[in-house]
Amino acid sequence: MNEKVNKARRDKIWFVVLLGLAVIFLAPILLIFINSFKGKLYISEDLFSLPNSTTFVGLDNYIRGIETVNFLVCIWLFRLDYCFISWDHRSINIHDSVVYCPR
């Protein structure tokens, strides 16, 4: 009985540790996502605040980013025929080529 209690306690400790690590690793991604809806100047003013009516720019940052790097052309140029996967009996080798994406 005592062994089951110890195992349950260890499992709870591991759960808390892993949950803490997940929060630590996912927090910067969440922060970047939240700040992607703010204007450039407002990000540097208050990094940790949520967008409000004056700082919110909607999807303008995403649209400008797609237009700036010509995203759809790059996707078309990097089709599946630019990635080659060769199979060996022990390993998988992935070969890809660099594609020039015009701006």
N, C-alpha and C positions, 0 to 999 in steps of 0.2 A: 504493500500500500504506500509506503514511504517513497519508494522508487517512482510510482506514478505521480505523486505530488511534486517531487523534484523535477520530473520531466515536464510536467505542466508549467511549473515555474520557469524553467529554462526556455520553454517555447514562448511564454509571454515576454520574457526579457528579449529574446531574439526578435520577436514581432515588433516591440517598441524600438529596438535599435535599427532594424531595417526600415521601419516607418519613418524614423528620424532621418536616415540617409536618403530616403526617397524624397522627403520634403526639402532637404538641403540641395539635392541635385535638380529638382524640378522648379524650385523657386526662381532661379534666374531666367528660365524659359518663360515662365508665367509673367515675370516682370517685363521681358522684351515684348511679349504679346500685348500686354496692357499698354505699354508705351508706343506700340506701333499705331495706335489710334490717336496719338497726340501729334501736334505740330512740332517741328524741329526745336523751336525756341522754348517751348513749354516742357520738353523732356529735361533740358538742362536746368530749368528753374526748380522743378519739384519732381524728382525722379520716382518717388514712391507713391504719389497720389494717383487716384483714378481720374480718367478724363472727365471733365465737366463741360458745361455748355460753351465756355470760351476756348478750351484746349482741344476739344474733340474735332477731328478733321474727317472722320468717317473712313471710307475706303480710298481716299485720295492718295495716301502713301503707297498702297498696294498698286493702284492704277499707274501712278508715276513710276514705280519700280519696274513694272511689267513693260511699260513703254520705253524706259531708259535702256534696259538691257536687251530689248527686242526679244522677249521671252518666248513668244510663240514660234519665231523663226528658229531659235536655238533648240526648242523641243522638236521641231520638224527635222533639223539637221542631225540631231542625236537620236535617230531611230534605232530600232533593235539591230539593224544590220551593222551598226558601228560597234556593237558589243559582241564579242565572240567568247563562247564558253567551250573549252576543250576538256574532255573527260579522260581521266586516267583511271586505272583500276584502283589507285589508292587516294587520289586527290582530284579536286576540281580547280582548274586554272582559269582565271577570268582575265581576258585581255580586252582592253578598251583603247580607243584612240581619242586624241584631243581634237575637238571640233571647234573651228573658228566661228564665233557668233558675231556677225557684224552689228555695229551699233547704229 
